[in-house]
């Protein structure tokens, strides 16, 4: 909430961070997202992950609202959809550059929100997984959402010990 959606850059930053937290996608996946992979009406995102594995991720109402605001109030007036299908690339910057720029804005947002811990976009992926687990999601479901081929990787993200898996 410490990022006001009052200009293109802030709206893009907020949309990226909200999407990272709502879906747990990797930064590389975020950078390569195309508008055609997003369905706000049906509330899902089609992500192409590592090894070109495809997965469908549900979107909640809140993130759909943020994405809709970014796309129609800020992105669409700036960029023609026909010329640029990428969700977060704006022609002048690549998706990766936008993430690096917005990493600085993420740090600023953390300061404004009085968050003392060092936070990176990847921290948000870990937080997504941990919050799901703490609220009752099973590890297999989290594994699918994160696109992990091995469940032991998922346990690292959720800070779950091997003893807990056996239980």
Secondary structure, DSSP 4 states (H G I P E B T S, - for coil): --S---SHHHHHHHHHHHHHHHH---HHHHHT-BGGGEETTTTEEEEE-GGG-EEEEE--HHHHHHHHHIIIIIIHHHS-TTT--BSS--SSS-HHHHHHHHHHHHHHHHHHTT--S---HHHHHHHHHHHHHHTT--HHHHHHHHT-SSHHHHHHHHT--HHHHH-
